[in-house]
Every structure is written in C-alpha cells, then in structure tokens.
Amino acid sequence: MMNDLPLDNHPSTPLAERLRPRTLAEVIGQTHLLAPGKPLATAFQSGQLHSMILWGPPGVGKTTLARLMADAFDADFMALSAVFSGVKDIRAAVARAETTRALSGRRTILFVDEVHRFNKAQQDAFLPYVEGGLLTFVGATTENPSFEVNSALLSRASVYVLHPLSATELGQLFERACRLALPGLGFDADARARLIGQADGDARRLLNLVEQVGTAAATERVTSIDGAFVDQTLAQSLRRFDKGGDAFYDQISALHKSVRGSSPDAALYWFCRMLDGGADPRYLARRIIRMAWEDIGLADPRAARIALDAAETFERLGSPEGELALAEAVLYLAMAAKSNAAYLAYNAARAFVSSDGSRPVPVRLRNAPTRLMKDLDYGKNYRYAHDEAGAYAAGESYFPEGMPVVDWYRPVERGLEIRIGEKLAQLRELDRRAREKKS
C-alpha cells in the first residue's frame, strides 16, 4: 500500500513531521476517499482542483492531504489557523494569491485549519475569491460542518469525511516508524498493542507516543520494549473526547440509544468510554435521569428513583466510588421495561395547548373560596369522586366545554403500564355505560 518515504533525520524535527507522506501512495488510511476510483483519487488523477472541507478527528491526514494537493497540482500552498488568524490574515492571503497568479499563473490553495472557529464574517470573507477562482479553499474541521460552516461556503465546497485510522492501519504506521526512525529498538506484541490502543485512531498521537518511548529507551539504554516499559514511560493518555464537540454528542447518543434498546453491555461500554474520556459524571447522571423519564416512564417508576439515588450517591461519594452507582443505574435502566407513552402524551398535550385558545375552566370545576364565587355557582354540581362508587365519577368530563376528544396517553403493554392500561380501559368502559344511561 505504501512506499518508504524520505526521512528528515534532523533531531529537532518531530517524528510525526519527519514521517509525513510526500506522495499520495504513502498515505495510510482513508481508502474510502483515496483508493482507485474514489472521490479524492479521481480528483488527483483528473487534475481538476476544487474547494473542499475535510471533516474528521485529529491526526487522520487533513493537513497532509491539503499539502499533497498543492504538490500534485503545482499550486502555491498557504496555511492559516482559525485559532490565530483574522480578516487581516485573509486579506494578506488574497493579496499573495493575486501576486502569484499575476507573476506565474499558478493557482493558490488556501488551507484553513479548524475552520469552524472562524465566525460568519470571517467565513464570508472567502466567498468572492473562492467563487472567482482566485483561491481553492480547503478547510479542515473536527466539528460537523453542517452546524459550524456557513451554508454559503458549504455550497461552494465538497465535504469529505475522514475516519480514524483502524488498528491495522496504525499497525502499518507503527512498523514504518520503527523501521525508519528506531531501527535498533524492538517492541514486543504487548508494547505494540498498548501504543496502538493509546493512539486511539490518531496517527500523529501514535508517532508522538513512539517517539517518547524511543527517547526514554535511549536514555535508559534499553533495546527491547515491553508493555510495562510503555506504561512506565507514558503518562495516562485520555481517549479522544472533545467535551464540546461531535465525539461528545455522538457518545452520549450511543449511550442513550443503548439504554433505550435494552442492551446493558453496550450501555455500560459507552458509559465507561465517556468516563475514560473525561466526561463529567454529573452530566452523565443528569442524562441517566432523563433516560429514566423519557424511555421507561410509568412502565417501571422505580427506574427514575434509582437514577436519582445514583446521582445523589455520586454527590456524596464523589469519584471514583460514586461512579459505580451511576453504572448500576445504567444497567437497571437498560433492563427495565420500556415505555415512552408518558413522553409522547406530554409532547402531544403541549403541542395542542400551544396552538389552541385559552378555553375557560368549566364552572363546576372552579374553586369557590368566597361567598361571591359561590353565588356565581362556582363548584356547583361538582361530583366529589370519593363519594362515588369505586371513588370514580363515571361519565364525568374534566375538560373545557367544547374541547375535542383527545387520547394522548396510551399505555404500552410492558411493565407496570400493562396494569395501568387495564385500569384505564375499565374506567373508560364505566364512562361509556354512564353516558349511555344518561342518554
């Protein structure tokens, strides 16, 4: 899949930069875009340069692909970081592009790293130059461009999704790094697996970890690396987890859907993944409580109490002991009977009320704490349920006059809602008989 690339052995150059691919054939991963016949491979072969947004997590080759495009198309390459750049820098880039075109006729690729950090005005500043062909815009983002990039810029650029490198692909990169940069160092299978696991799909991270281990080995004059040496050398590395980004919301979505889908092991996996990545357990506790009310509801009312108790337990014990209570709540919720009947009923009622007028309360249902209210017949003919057979006023209506018949709450045939549904059916049958008798 790859050829060995020339290696800059200057000691001050980071390994990740020394091993940066110089040709498309040296790129590891992203075969869904770079394999023969795939979108970016076709673009390289055709010579048709176009603006694009590369969306993916860190360390998957976004910057490398942009640089390779500039080489392949003999274009001037300029890079901006949205973290440090502003409209002034954009104007300077435009001026340089105009000079380059005037002097040599060469095109300019403007690479903007973390483009999602530019505001609307800054993103809009690119538009006339992209549309006029002065700049070929290549933006890199770790965030969903649908939310973070202006629609006007999105419409002028193709969006390509880059994936984290697989363990196999990271293994290829690991072998390349050892062969070219650490030829006298041996890694056993455990050390190799630990480094690849810690890299978590990030090529740059893997190379940085390998470089750290290589430096430690040289210092201690070690030539054989095992898993214990790797653990000793590397500080605890957190998994990829952006608390404000897509990885965060993707994982909490996976946790919620695993609970809803009654998959306890999957729910526990995502719960632990988020803890391992640095998620605030209090946030997870709040989401667990929400799951209990939304997806279990009255099918098992104990679920909400268990979720609340777990949150309180965490507040009392803290981390890491309190996280066990949250984990147990996740497992209970995953296995509890599921019902969203109350959730759907609530949403239906809210939707109706928001679009309906302010219907008056029927007089018989109004409270009458004063003599005037009694004189106005407030509360007159109200049927006190406890005085009726079975403590139920059969045939009574508690809706405003003229309100259409509604059927918002529909218990499911799971858990406690089986009994609730049976009770509701009995009450509705009593209502039917009472109304028939009255008519």
N, C-alpha and C positions, 0 to 999 in steps of 0.2 A: 504493500500500500504506500510505502514511503521510501525515499532515498535519504541517506545521511546528508545533513546539511553542513555547510562550512561553519566552523565554530570559532567565535571570537574568544580567545583564551585570556584576554586581559583580566587580571584578578579583580578589578573594581567593577566589572560588568556583571550584574546579577545573572544567575543561571537561566532564569526564565527569558531574559533578553538574548542571551547567547544562543539559546536553542529556538528562538523564534523562527518559524518557517520562512524560507526565502522564495519558495515556489509553491504553487497550489498542490503539487504532488506530495509535499512534505506535511501538509495539514492533516492532523489526526482528528477524526470525528466529523460530524455534520454531513454524513454521507447522503442524507435526505436532500441536501442542497448542492453538494459538490460531486456526487457520483455522476458518471456519464448520463447525459440526458436530463439531469436535474436542473432546477432553475439557475443557480449561480454558475454551474459548469457551462451551461448553454450561453450565459451572458459573457463569460470569459472567452469562449470559443468564437462567438459571433462578432466580438469587438464592439458590441452595442452597449455602451456605458449608460446607466440610468441611475436616478436617485433612488435611495432605499433607506429603510430603517431596519437595523439589526437588533432584534429583541431577544435577550437571553440573560442568564445569570452570569456572574463574574467568571472570568477565566475560561471562556469557551471559544475564543478566537475572533471576537468582534473587531478589535483593533488590527489584528493580523490580516483579516480579510480585506479591510479597507486599504492597508498598505500594499497588499498584493495586487489589488485593483489598479492602484496608481502605477505600479511597475508594469503590469500587463498591458495597460492602455497608454503607457508613456505620458502620463498626466502628472502635473505638479500636485504634490500632496501637502495639504495644510491641516493641522490638527488643532482643535480648540476643546477646552474642557468647560462645560457649562457651569462648573463649580467656581471657576476663577475668571471667566470671561463675561463680557457685557457687549452692548451695542457698539461701543467703540472698537472692540476687537473684531466684531463682524465687519464693520466698515473697513478696517485695515486689511482684512482678508479679501474683501471685494476689490479694494484698490490693487492688491498684489495680483489677483486673478486677472484684472483688466490689463495690467502691465505685462503679465506672462503671455496673454493672448496676443497683445499688440506686438511683442518682440519676437515670439517664437511660434505663435499659433497653437500652442499646446493648451489642452483643457486643464481644468483645475478640479481636483477632488477635495472638497472641504469635509473633513471628518469631525463630527461634534460628539464627544464622549459625554454620556449622561445628559442627553438632550432633554430629558424630562424635567431637568432642573431649570431650564430656560422658561421665563414667563411668556405670556401670549405675545406681548410686544416684541420680545426678542426673537421668538419663533417666526413672527410675521415679517421680520426684517430680512429673512432669507428668501421670501417668496418671489419677488420680482427677478432676482438673479438666478434662481432655480428655473423659473418659468422661461426666462430669456436664454437659458443655456449657458450662461457665464460660469455657473457653479454646478457641479454634480454633487448633490448633497448626500452624505452618508451619515446617518445618525445612529448612535448606539445607546441602548437603554436597557435597564434591568426591570423597568416597570411597563405595565400594559399600555402600549401607545394609544389604545382606544380612549383611555382616560387622561393620559398625560401629554399627548401631542395634539396640536390644533388640527381640526378637520381639514383646513385648507392645505396644510403641509402634508397631512396624510394622503390627501387626494393626489398629490404630485409625486408620491414615493411608494415603491413597493415595500411591503413589510415581510421580512423573513424571520422566522422563529428559530433560534439556535438552542440546542439541547445541551444539558450537562453531559460530560463525557462518561461513557459507561466504564465499568471496572475493566473490561477487556481493552478499551481504548486507553485508559490510564495506564494499564499494564504495558502497552506498547510504548507510551511516552516514558515510563519508568525505565524500561530496557534501553531506550535511546539515551536517556540521561546518564545511566550507569556506564554505557559503552563509550560515550564521547567525553563525559566530564569526570567520571570516577572510575577509571579503568582498573585500578588496583584494589577496589573495595568490593567485598562480597556481601550479599544480603540473603538471609535465609527466607523461607516461604512466609514465616510469621511476620518478620520485619516488613517484607514486601506488602503483605496484606494489610498491615497496620497503616503504613504510609498511604496506600491507595484508599483505604477506608477513611482516613482523616482528610484526604483531599476532597472527598465528597463531590466528585464530578468536576472539580475546578483544576484545570491544567496548571495554571500559574501557582496555585497553592501547592500542588504536588511537587513542582520543581523547587519551590522555596523550602518545603519540608526536606526534600532530598539534600538540598544544599546545606541546610542546618545540620543534618546528620553527618554529611561529609566533612563539614568543618569540625564538628565535635570529634569525629573519628581521627582526623589528622592531629588534633590537639592531644588526644589520649593515645595516639599511635596504635589505633585499633584497625585491623584489616578485615574483620568478619563481624557483620552486624546482625544481631538477633532482635526479637521483639522487645525484650527487656531493655536493650540499649536505646531503641527508638522511644519507648515510654520514658526512659530516664532523661533523654535529650530534649524531647519536645514538651513544651507547656501544653496543658489541656487545651485542645482546639475545639471550638464550638462548630457545630454543623452549620451549613448555610441557612441563615434565618434572618430575614430583614423584617424587623418588627413593624415597619410601616408599609411594607411592600407586598407584592403579589405572593411571595412564598408564605408569608404570614397568613393571608386570607385563604390561600389555597389549602393550607394545612388545617386551619380551623374548620373550613368547609368539609374537608375529608373526615375530620373527627365527628362533626355533626351528622354527616350522612352515614357514617359507620354506626353510630348510636341508633339513628332512625332505622337503619337496615338490620338491626338486631345482630350485629357482628361484634361480639365482645373483644375478640383478639385484635381485630383491625382497629377498634376504638381505642384499645389500650396502646397499640402501636403508635397511632397518631398523637395520643396524649403524651406519651413518653418522648416522641420526636420533638414536640413543641417545648417540653421542659428542657430537653437536651440542647435545644437551640436557643434557650434563654427567654422563653415566653414567661410573662408574669403569671404565677399561679393564681393570683386574684382575678386576673382577666379570664383565665380558664374556668375558675369557679363560677363567675358570672354567666359564662356561656353554658356551662353544665346546668345551671338553674334554669336558664332559658329553654334548654332542650327538654327538661322535665315538663315544663308547662306547655310547650308547643307540640311535642311529638308523643307525649304519654298522657298528659292531662288526666281526665277522670277515669281512664282505663285502669290506672293504678295511682291513686292520690298519694301513696306513700313515697313515690319517686321524688316529688317536689320536696317533701320533708327530708328525705335522705340527702338530696342535693344541698339544701340549706344547712343541714347539720354538717355536711362535709366542708362547706365554706367556712362555717363557724369554727370547726375543728382546726382548719388551717390557720385561721386568725389566732387561735390560742397556742398552737404548737409551732407554727412557722415552718420553715423549710430545713431539712428535707422530710421530717416526720409527718408534717401535715399533708404532704402530697399523697401519702398512702390513702388518706380519707377521700381525697378527690378521685384517686384511681378506683377505689371501691365504688364510689358513686357512679363513675363512668360505666363500670361493669354492670351495676344494678340497672341503670337506665338502658343499657344495650339489651338486657334480657327481659325488661319489663314489657307488659302488653302495651301495644302502641295505639294511640288514637289522636287524631288532630281534629276531632269533631268540635271540641270547645273552641279551638283556634279558628276554625272555619266559621263557626257560628258568630264569634265575636267580630271577625272581619266583615261578615255579611251585615250584621247589625250596624256596625259603624258606617259602612257604605250607604246603607239605607237612610240612616239618620242624617248623614252629611248632605244628602240630596233631597231630603224631604222637608216639608214645612214644620213649623212648631205647633204640633197638634195639642190642644188643651187636655188637661187631665180630666177624666170623667168626674162629675160632681160626687158620685157615690164613693170614689176613691180618695177624695180630698180630706185632709185632716181638719178638724173643727175645734181648735183650742179656745175660740172666743164665742160669745153669745151671738154676735153678728154673723159669724160664719155658720153657726147652727141655724139661724133664721134664714140663711141663704141656701139651706138644705145640704150644706157640705157634709158628706159622710152618710146621708140618708140612703136607706136601702142597701147599705154595705152588708155583705154576708160574712160574718166572722167565722173563718174556716174551722176553728176549734169547736164551734157549736154544731158543726155539720157531721154527718156520718163519715167515719174514717178521717176526720179532720180535713175534708176536702169539699169545697163548694162546687159540686158538679154543675157544669154548664155556665159557670161564671166566666166573664171576659175581663181581663185586666189591661187591655189595650185601649188607646183613644178611640172615640167613636168614628166609624167610617174607615178605620185602618184596614188595609187589605190583609188577608190571611197570610201568615208567614210560617215557615217551617225551617228555621235556621239551625237549630240544634238537632242533629241526627246521630245518636249514639251508635258506635260501631259494635259489632258482635265479638268483642275481645275484652278480656279482663272484667273489671267491675262494671264497665258500660253495658255488658250483657244484662246485668240486673237493672241498671238504670233504664235501659231501653224497654225492658219488660214492664217496669213501673210506669214509664211514660205512656206505653201502649194501653195499660189498664186505665190510666186517668183520662186518656182521650176517648176510650170506649164509654166511660161514665159520662163525659161531656156529651157525647153523641146521644146517649139514651135520654139525658136530661133535656136536651133541645128537642128531641122527638116528642117527649112527653109534654113539653110546653106548647109545641105547635099543634 
